[in-house]
Amino acid sequence: MLLGGSSESRSSSVVDDALKVQDKFLCFCERDKILVADTLVDTPDFFAGVGLLLTILREKMHSRQGVFDAEDRAVLDSHEALRLSNTAVRLRLFTRTLDIIERWPDEFLRIATATCMTQAAFAHYGSAPPWLADQIKLLPERLRPRYTYRGATLVKRVRQIEEDGGARCRERRARELMAAARKWS
């Protein structure tokens, strides 16, 4: 009986916490503008930024697990995984997002630095609302240099493809040359 009570209290604690987080987001929905740090943000822009933060944070919780608490390490590598995950997992993600917003922009920049967030990662998901875009501009553009085709490198790669031969040699060579042409133009 003691074990059952412990499980019930943990379960009710998760539910209580989830309801508190839900109430905060519902309060945001009822407002025309939301104060983020010192900036008044239109509600649609706020939720567009929150959605982007949730996406990036979910991705980073999956790929940079060492940075987050043990509870945050739930693997949520897709929207479907988030939708089907249990309440405790979703709660950690939304709670973490609220923490970032409540301590904006310092907590965002701390998490972004710790998880190696870049402008390129955010650009992959489209444009960010101004309140978030201002902070994204402070992040590094990318952490690795872009691969650039150099004439000598291209020639070496094409020769290697030709030496390997095989039935798909021409296709691979054409693909390599077309990729180089796109990069140079």
C-alpha positions, 0 to 999 in steps of 0.5 A: 500500500505504501508503494501505491501511495508513492506512485499516486503522489508522483502522478498527481504531482506531474498532473498538478505541474502540467496543469500549472504549465497549461494555465500559463500558456492559456493566460498567454492566449488570452492576451493581445501582447505578451511581455518577453523581457522588456519587449511587448510581443504580439501573441501570434509572434510569441507563439510562433517563437515558442513553437520554434523554440520547442522544435529546436529544444526538442532537437537539442534534447535528443542530440546534446543529451549531456547538457540537460538534466536526466529528466530532460533526456527523453528522446523526442525526435519527431512530432509524433514522438512528442504527441505520443509521449507521456505527460511527464516527458512533454511537461519537461519540454514545455517547462524548460521552454517556459524557463527560457522565456521567463529568464529571457534572453540570458537563459536562451543564450546560455542553453544556445551556447551549451547546446551549440545552437547556430543561426543555420539551425534556426534558418532551417525552420524558416524565419523567426519572429523579431523578438527571437530573431534579435537573439538568434543574430547573436549566435554563431552563423555556423560552427563548421565551415561550409564545404567548398569545392576547389578545382584540385579537390574536384579533379581528385574526386572525379578521378577517384570515381573514374578509377573505382569504375563500375556501372554507376560511374558516369552517374556518380561523376555527373552528380559530383560535377553538377554539385560543384557547378551549383556551388560555384555559380 
